[in-house]
Amino acid sequence: MPLSEVAVLLISNPVVTLTQAVLAGLADAGGVLVACDRRHMPAAMLLPLQANFAQAERFVQQTRVSLPRRKRLWQAVVKSKISAQGAVLRALYGDDAGLSRLAAAVRSGDTGNAESEAARRYWPRLFADPAFHRDREADDENRLLNYGYAVLRAIVARAVCAAGLHPSLGLHHHNRYNAFCLADDLMEPFRPIVDRAVVQLCHARGRTPPLDKEAKATLLGALLGRFPVAGAGHRTELRSLFDIASMLAASLVGIFAGERKALILPQWWAGPHP
């Protein structure tokens, strides 16, 4: 397979050996390498250093964006995320727990903490468990979420770098020890893709299925579907997640450059289309 056709290469088996030529070639083609640890959980990423000819100019634009603009962009991201969460609940259970109304009420910078309120309603309903909460260290459904989110993060980080943006300069996330703050910001509306896949996996294989080859294939397959997004002339188009992430990152570049006003965000889906 030509390296130009590889978007994300995920290495999980401890006996795999890669040459320097493969690593350099993958980076040169704009691909991302995700390395897993002994628990087969994603532990590290290799991203291209120079993925865009106007990278230096875009770094400058990125650092100069005003706080009010960052807050408005974060407002749009949170609205998109909550709306997508509501769509997943409607598809699974016929009721969105009031998330569509909550999404409409998100303020600039999410000063009302709508994202937190949405999480309080969303997670217990998603897994039909009043005691469930998101815990990255828990040995339950959270293991599956962690795996899917790590791959999703790599996909979005790849799009961010390809657009010439610096992944550590976020809109909202700003942890000094996080090199992928912007990727973490922009991946938020896509998380429900993983959430829905995990719920379906649990329905099919029991409450806490092992993170085995079948489970990984299911989670990766969910991220390889096609999803609706607004295209040219405001027509809805079905695109791959790689395409949508690239469109989102490119729209952010346009906003930073003063060439457009709104982000290109995914539409409110219930799952991938064939």
C-alpha positions in Angstrom: 0.0 0.0 0.0 1.4 3.4 -0.9 2.2 5.6 2.1 0.2 8.4 0.5 -3.0 6.3 1.1 -2.3 5.8 4.8 -4.0 8.3 7.1 -3.4 6.7 10.5 -1.2 3.7 11.2 -1.9 2.1 14.5 0.7 -0.3 15.9 -0.4 -2.6 18.7 1.7 -5.8 18.5 4.9 -5.6 20.5 6.9 -7.5 17.9 6.3 -5.0 15.1 9.5 -3.3 13.8 9.5 -0.2 11.6 12.4 1.2 9.7 13.4 4.9 9.7 12.5 5.1 6.0 8.9 4.0 6.8 8.6 6.6 9.6 10.0 9.4 7.5 8.0 8.4 4.5 4.7 8.2 6.5 5.4 11.7 7.9 6.3 13.0 4.5 3.0 11.7 3.1 1.1 13.5 5.9 0.2 10.3 7.8 0.0 9.7 11.6 1.6 6.9 13.6 -0.1 5.8 16.8 1.9 3.5 19.0 0.1 1.3 21.7 1.5 0.3 25.1 1.6 -3.2 26.6 -2.1 -3.0 27.4 -2.8 -2.3 23.7 -3.9 1.2 24.5 -2.7 4.2 22.3 0.3 5.7 24.1 2.0 8.0 21.6 1.6 9.8 18.3 4.1 10.7 15.5 2.9 13.7 13.5 4.4 15.5 10.5 6.5 18.6 11.4 5.9 20.4 8.1 2.5 19.6 6.6 1.7 23.0 5.1 3.6 25.5 3.0 2.2 28.5 4.9 2.7 27.0 8.3 4.8 29.9 9.8 2.2 32.5 8.7 -0.6 30.5 10.2 1.2 30.0 13.5 1.3 33.8 13.7 -2.4 34.2 12.9 -3.2 31.5 15.4 -1.3 33.3 18.2 -3.0 36.7 17.4 -6.6 35.5 17.6 -8.5 37.5 20.2 -10.0 36.0 23.4 -13.6 37.0 22.4 -13.2 35.2 19.1 -11.8 32.1 20.8 -14.8 32.1 23.1 -17.3 32.3 20.2 -15.5 29.5 18.4 -15.6 27.4 21.6 -19.3 28.2 21.9 -19.9 26.7 18.4 -17.8 23.6 19.2 -19.8 22.9 22.4 -23.1 23.4 20.7 -22.1 20.9 18.0 -20.9 18.4 20.6 -24.1 18.6 22.7 -26.3 18.4 19.6 -24.5 15.3 18.5 -24.8 13.8 22.0 -28.6 14.4 21.8 -28.8 12.8 18.4 -27.1 9.7 19.7 -29.6 9.4 22.7 -32.5 9.9 20.3 -31.3 7.2 18.0 -30.7 4.8 20.8 -33.6 5.5 23.2 -36.0 7.9 21.4 -35.3 10.8 23.8 -32.4 13.3 23.9 -32.8 14.2 27.6 -33.3 17.9 26.7 -29.9 18.2 25.1 -31.2 20.0 22.0 -32.6 22.8 24.2 -29.4 22.9 26.2 -27.3 23.2 23.0 -29.4 26.2 21.9 -28.6 27.9 25.2 -24.8 27.6 25.1 -23.2 31.0 25.7 -20.0 32.5 24.4 -17.1 30.6 26.0 -19.7 28.3 27.5 -19.7 30.5 30.6 -22.9 28.7 31.8 -21.1 25.3 31.8 -23.6 23.7 29.4 -21.0 21.1 28.5 -20.8 19.9 32.1 -24.6 19.9 32.4 -24.9 17.9 29.2 -22.4 15.3 30.5 -24.4 15.0 33.7 -27.5 14.1 31.7 -25.8 12.2 28.9 -23.5 9.5 30.4 -26.1 7.9 32.7 -28.6 7.7 29.9 -26.1 6.6 27.3 -25.2 3.4 29.2 -28.6 3.1 31.1 -26.7 3.3 34.4 -27.4 6.1 36.9 -24.0 5.5 38.5 -21.9 5.7 35.3 -19.5 8.6 34.9 -16.6 9.3 32.6 -13.4 8.0 34.3 -10.3 7.5 32.2 -8.8 5.1 34.7 -11.9 2.9 35.2 -11.8 -0.7 33.9 -15.2 -0.7 32.3 -16.8 0.9 29.2 -14.3 3.7 29.7 -11.5 1.5 28.4 -13.3 1.2 25.1 -14.0 5.0 25.1 -10.3 5.7 25.7 -9.3 3.6 22.8 -11.7 5.1 20.3 -11.0 8.7 21.5 -7.2 8.1 21.1 -7.6 7.1 17.5 -10.1 10.0 16.9 -7.6 12.4 18.5 -4.9 11.2 16.0 -7.2 11.8 13.1 -8.1 15.4 14.2 -4.4 16.1 15.1 -3.4 15.0 11.6 -6.0 17.4 10.1 -4.8 20.3 12.3 -1.2 19.8 11.3 -2.1 19.4 7.6 -3.9 22.8 7.8 -0.7 24.4 9.0 -2.0 25.0 12.6 -0.1 24.3 15.8 -1.8 21.5 17.7 -0.8 22.9 21.1 -2.4 26.3 20.7 -6.1 25.6 21.7 -9.3 27.5 21.7 -10.3 26.3 25.1 -8.0 23.6 26.3 -4.7 25.1 27.6 -2.9 22.6 29.8 0.8 23.5 29.6 1.7 19.8 29.5 -0.7 19.0 26.6 0.8 19.2 23.2 -2.5 18.6 21.4 -4.9 21.2 23.0 -6.3 22.3 19.6 -6.9 18.7 18.5 -8.7 18.1 21.8 -10.9 21.2 21.2 -11.8 20.2 17.6 -12.4 16.5 18.3 -15.3 17.3 20.8 -18.2 17.2 18.3 -16.9 13.8 17.0 -16.7 12.0 20.3 -20.4 10.8 20.1 -19.3 8.6 17.1 -17.2 6.6 19.5 -19.8 6.7 22.2 -22.5 5.2 20.0 -20.1 2.5 18.8 -19.2 1.6 22.4 -22.9 1.3 23.4 -23.7 -0.9 20.5 -20.6 -3.1 21.3 -21.8 -3.4 24.9 -25.3 -4.3 23.8 -23.9 -7.0 21.5 -21.2 -8.5 23.8 -22.2 -7.7 27.3 -21.7 -4.8 29.7 -17.9 -4.7 29.7 -16.5 -6.6 26.7 -12.8 -7.1 26.4 -10.7 -4.7 24.3 -9.9 -7.5 21.9 -9.4 -7.6 18.2 -13.1 -7.7 17.5 -13.8 -4.7 19.8 -11.0 -2.7 18.2 -12.3 -3.5 14.7 -15.8 -2.3 15.7 -14.4 1.0 17.1 -12.2 1.6 14.2 -15.0 0.7 11.8 -17.2 3.3 13.4 -14.6 6.0 12.6 -14.3 4.9 9.0 -18.0 5.5 8.1 -19.4 8.5 6.2 -21.2 11.3 7.9 -23.3 14.3 6.9 -21.7 17.7 6.7 -22.7 21.0 5.0 -21.0 21.2 1.6 -20.9 23.7 -1.2 -24.1 25.7 -1.6 -25.3 24.5 1.9 -26.0 21.1 0.5 -25.6 18.2 2.9 -22.8 15.8 1.7 -21.7 12.5 3.1 -18.0 12.6 3.8 -15.4 10.5 5.6 -14.3 11.6 9.1 -10.9 12.4 7.6 -12.5 14.8 5.1 -14.7 16.4 7.7 -11.8 16.9 10.2 -9.8 18.5 7.3 -12.7 20.8 6.4 -13.1 21.8 10.0 -9.4 22.6 10.4 -9.4 24.5 7.1 -12.4 26.6 8.1 -10.6 27.5 11.3 -7.7 28.7 9.2 -10.1 30.9 7.2 -11.4 32.4 10.4 -8.0 33.2 11.7 -7.1 34.8 8.4 -10.3 36.9 8.4 -11.7 35.1 5.4 -14.7 33.4 6.9 -16.9 33.7 10.0 -18.1 30.2 10.9 -16.6 26.8 11.5 -17.6 23.9 9.2 -18.9 21.5 11.8 -20.5 18.0 11.4 -24.3 17.8 11.1 -26.2 16.0 13.9 -26.0 12.4 13.0 -27.1 9.2 14.6 -24.4 7.1 13.1 -22.3 6.4 10.0 -24.0 6.0 6.6 -23.1 3.1 4.3 
